[in-house]
Amino acid sequence: MIDLPLPLLLQSPETMPAPTPGFSPTGLLPFALVFVILYFLLIRPERKRQRKRMEMLQAVKKNDRVITTGGLHGVVAALGERTVVLKVDENVRLRFNRDAIAGVIEKEEEAEDPARAGSS
């Protein structure tokens, strides 16, 4: 025989509590909140960095001093659609993808570096 608690046996079907619905929109609230937090902490700042980097790569022009992702310093000698030729020393020119440029060296940064200022 099945042992059921007495209160359940004494209740009629009309007085039993209604079953809870299977889907509740409030159950999605924590997931939506986590997504919003991740968007503002991770996704949005990364998109801003990517946009700023793409603008920098598009703005590179001839005779700009640049540094590559490998740490090589040079002056832009020629530009292609996807490539750039850097002059790193007299009669030494190297071809790189534009994506290899880590940044453009500004004039103020050159003045702060005494080793480069003396050799120029």
Summary of the structure (lengths in Angstrom):
residues: 120
radius of gyration: 32.3
end to end distance: 98.2
largest distance: 99.1
contacts: 232
relative contact order: 0.09
helix: 46%
strand: 23%
